[in-house]
Amino acid sequence: MKRTENEKGFALVSALVVLLILMALSTLMYTITTRDVRVSTRMVGEYKAFAATEAGIHALISATNTNAGSMTNYTLSSTQVDAATDPDTYYSISTSTISGVPVSMPMAGYEIGGSNSKNYGYSVTNKTVTGTNTRYNSSMSVDVGIAYGPIEISTGQPAAGG
């Protein structure tokens, strides 16, 4: 079969077009895959930071049960959640101010009238619990208000038997 003059180079052009299309598809697949990996990595880091925050809240509740009304100065810094299996995950507990939360709150039904009137309520301590994962560079913070009572609001002293 004899080729005409205008058919020369057609196979080369066709091959280059096919290669260009395959290269574009490969680039698209690579971009989609790496984006999915980045999203998955970020989600793992956020889950680990959330778990560390939750562990910090559990530690704060445990300390509250132990220390009762003396939580004002209680803080923890960079405490590992589980050093054996995840050495990059920490939580911290710090004192904070939560807007709108008073230092003490009255308790309904705990007012004593008369010449020795007393008003009982809860003392409130505000804390910020922060979970961090250094491997994924992620963190999460939660503000927590801890109430202790009953206390006499005017003096801050625990009620008899409290």
C-alpha positions in Angstrom: 0.0 0.0 0.0 1.3 3.3 -0.9 1.0 6.3 1.3 0.2 9.7 0.0 2.2 12.7 0.9 -0.5 14.2 3.3 -0.5 11.0 5.5 3.1 11.3 6.6 3.4 12.1 10.3 -0.2 11.2 11.2 0.8 8.3 13.5 3.2 10.5 15.3 0.6 13.2 15.9 -1.9 10.6 17.0 0.6 9.0 19.5 1.4 12.5 20.9 -2.3 13.3 21.4 -2.9 9.9 23.2 0.2 10.5 25.4 -1.1 14.0 26.3 -4.5 12.7 27.2 -2.9 9.9 29.3 -0.6 12.4 31.0 -3.6 14.7 31.9 -5.5 11.7 33.3 -2.5 10.6 35.4 -2.1 14.2 36.8 -5.8 14.3 37.7 -5.6 11.0 39.5 -2.5 12.0 41.3 -4.1 15.3 42.5 -7.3 13.5 43.6 -5.4 10.9 45.5 -3.0 13.3 47.3 -6.0 15.5 48.3 -7.8 12.5 49.8 -4.6 11.5 51.7 -4.3 15.1 53.1 -7.9 15.1 54.2 -7.6 11.7 55.8 -4.4 12.8 57.6 -6.0 16.0 58.9 -9.0 14.0 60.1 -6.8 11.5 62.0 -5.0 14.5 63.7 -8.3 16.1 64.6 -9.6 12.8 66.1 -6.4 12.4 68.1 -6.7 16.0 69.4 -10.4 15.4 70.3 -9.5 12.2 72.2 -6.7 14.1 74.1 -9.2 16.8 75.0 -11.7 14.2 76.2 -8.9 12.5 78.3 -8.1 16.0 79.8 -11.8 16.5 80.8 -11.8 13.1 82.4 -8.6 14.0 84.4 -10.2 17.3 85.4 -13.4 15.5 86.6 -11.2 13.1 88.6 -9.3 15.9 90.1 -12.5 17.7 91.0 -13.8 14.7 92.8 -10.5 14.5 94.8 -9.9 18.2 95.5 -13.5 19.3 95.8 -13.6 23.1 96.3 -9.9 23.9 95.7 -9.8 23.7 91.9 -9.0 27.4 91.4 -5.2 26.9 91.0 -5.3 23.4 89.5 -3.5 23.3 86.1 -1.7 20.6 84.1 0.7 21.2 81.2 1.5 18.8 78.3 0.4 15.6 80.0 0.7 12.6 77.7 -2.5 10.7 77.1 -0.8 7.3 76.4 3.0 7.4 76.2 3.3 3.7 75.1 1.0 3.8 72.1 0.7 7.5 71.1 3.6 9.6 72.5 2.6 12.6 70.3 -0.8 13.3 72.0 -1.0 15.6 75.0 -3.6 17.5 77.0 -3.3 20.7 79.1 -5.6 22.2 81.7 -5.4 25.9 82.4 -7.5 28.4 84.3 -9.7 30.6 82.1 -12.4 33.2 82.1 -15.6 32.1 80.4 -17.7 35.2 79.7 -21.1 35.2 81.2 -20.3 32.7 83.9 -20.3 34.2 87.4 -17.8 33.3 90.2 -20.7 31.9 92.2 -24.3 30.9 91.5 -27.2 30.8 93.9 -29.1 27.5 94.5 -32.8 27.7 94.5 -34.3 26.8 97.9 -31.1 27.3 99.8 -31.8 30.7 101.3 -32.1 31.1 105.0 -34.0 34.2 106.0 -34.3 36.1 109.3 -31.6 38.0 111.3 -28.9 35.5 110.2 -29.9 35.4 106.6 -27.6 33.3 104.4 -27.6 32.6 100.8 -26.1 29.3 99.6 -25.0 28.4 96.1 -22.2 27.0 94.0 -18.6 28.3 93.6 -17.7 28.2 89.9 -14.2 27.6 88.5 -13.5 27.9 84.8 -10.9 25.8 83.0 -9.8 25.4 79.4 -8.8 21.9 78.4 -6.6 21.7 75.3 -5.8 18.5 73.4 -2.9 18.5 71.1 -1.3 16.1 68.6 2.2 17.2 67.6 2.6 14.6 64.7 -0.4 16.0 62.8 -0.1 19.5 64.2 -3.7 19.6 65.4 -5.3 20.9 68.6 -8.7 21.4 70.1 -9.8 23.5 73.1 -12.9 23.2 75.3 -14.0 25.7 78.0 -15.3 23.9 81.1 -17.1 25.3 84.1 -16.9 23.4 87.4 -19.4 24.1 90.1 -18.8 23.1 93.8 -21.3 23.5 96.5 -23.3 24.2 98.5 -21.2 27.1 99.8 -22.3 30.3 101.6 -22.0 32.9 98.8 -21.1 35.8 101.0 -18.2 34.0 102.7 -17.3 31.3 100.1 -17.3 28.7 103.0 -18.8 25.3 102.5 -22.2 24.7 104.1 -22.4 22.6 107.2 -21.9 19.0 106.1 -21.1 20.1 102.5 
